[in-house]
Amino acid sequence: MNKNELIKQCLKFEDAAETYPFKDKTYEEYAVLRHKSNGKWFGLVFYFNGKLCINLKCNPVDSAILRDEYKFITPAWHMNKTHWIMVDVNKSPKDLLDALIDGSFTLTARKTKTK
């Protein structure tokens, strides 16, 4: 999978947007995937040590389990290590990557009020 295919996969949600907020030349190619409705990030796509990676939000319990079970899932680079994971995209099975993207999108979505 390449960067454009990964971003396209993340844009399957109606509320998803691809942005490039960094002005610094070091980070200008980092794609930030966020919700249009609330501006919250649900993903960060970038190359790390030559590997295509994505940072995704994950609940802390699942995050710890995933990092223990899969070598290609590590604490997120440059983000909160408890709530975010980094996935080496080309080592992850597609179904797992899809589930992690879906989970991150859901965790960062606007909360609906319950009555």
C-alpha positions in Angstrom: 0.0 0.0 0.0 1.3 3.5 -0.7 0.5 6.8 1.0 -2.3 7.8 -1.4 -4.0 4.5 -1.1 -3.8 4.7 2.7 -5.3 8.2 2.7 -8.0 7.2 0.4 -8.9 4.3 2.8 -9.2 6.8 5.6 -11.4 9.2 3.6 -14.1 6.6 3.3 -16.0 8.3 6.1 -18.3 11.2 5.0 -16.9 13.3 7.9 -13.2 12.7 7.1 -10.9 15.3 5.6 -7.2 15.3 4.6 -5.2 18.3 5.7 -1.6 19.4 5.7 -1.3 21.9 8.6 2.4 21.9 9.1 4.4 24.8 7.6 7.8 23.5 8.7 9.6 21.8 5.8 10.4 18.9 8.0 6.8 17.9 8.5 5.0 19.4 5.5 4.3 16.0 3.9 2.5 14.7 7.0 -1.2 14.1 6.2 -3.5 14.9 9.1 -6.8 13.1 8.9 -9.5 14.8 10.8 -13.2 15.1 11.3 -14.8 17.9 9.3 -17.4 18.4 12.0 -15.2 18.8 15.0 -11.7 19.2 13.7 -10.3 16.4 15.8 -7.5 14.2 14.4 -8.1 10.5 13.9 -5.0 9.8 12.0 -1.5 11.0 11.0 0.1 9.5 7.9 3.8 9.8 7.4 7.1 8.0 6.7 9.2 6.9 9.7 12.6 5.4 9.0 11.5 4.8 5.4 8.3 2.9 6.4 4.8 4.1 5.7 3.1 4.6 9.1 -0.1 5.9 10.6 -0.8 7.1 14.1 -4.2 6.2 15.3 -6.2 6.8 18.5 -6.9 3.7 20.5 -8.2 3.1 24.0 -5.4 2.5 26.5 -6.3 -1.2 27.3 -6.5 -2.2 23.6 -3.4 -0.1 22.9 -1.3 -2.1 25.4 -2.7 -5.5 24.1 -2.0 -4.6 20.5 1.6 -3.5 21.2 2.2 -6.7 23.1 0.7 -8.9 20.3 2.1 -7.2 17.2 5.6 -6.0 16.6 4.4 -3.6 13.8 2.3 -1.7 16.4 4.2 0.6 18.7 3.6 3.7 20.8 2.7 6.6 18.5 5.6 8.8 17.4 5.3 12.3 18.7 1.9 11.8 20.3 0.4 10.6 23.7 1.8 7.1 24.1 -1.2 5.9 26.2 -3.9 6.9 23.7 -2.2 6.7 20.3 -0.5 3.8 18.5 1.7 3.8 15.4 1.1 1.1 12.8 3.7 0.1 10.2 1.1 0.0 7.4 2.8 -2.5 5.1 3.3 -5.1 7.9 -0.3 -4.9 9.1 -3.0 -7.3 7.8 -5.6 -5.2 5.8 -8.5 -6.3 8.0 -6.7 -5.3 11.2 -5.6 -1.9 9.7 -9.2 -1.3 8.6 -10.5 -2.1 12.1 -7.9 0.2 13.7 -8.8 3.1 11.4 -12.5 2.6 12.1 -11.9 2.5 15.8 -9.8 5.7 15.7 -12.5 7.5 13.7 -15.2 6.4 16.2 -13.2 7.4 19.3 -12.6 10.9 18.0 -16.1 11.5 16.6 -18.4 14.1 18.0 -20.2 12.6 21.0 -24.0 12.5 20.8 -26.0 13.4 23.9 -28.1 10.7 25.4 -31.4 11.5 27.2 
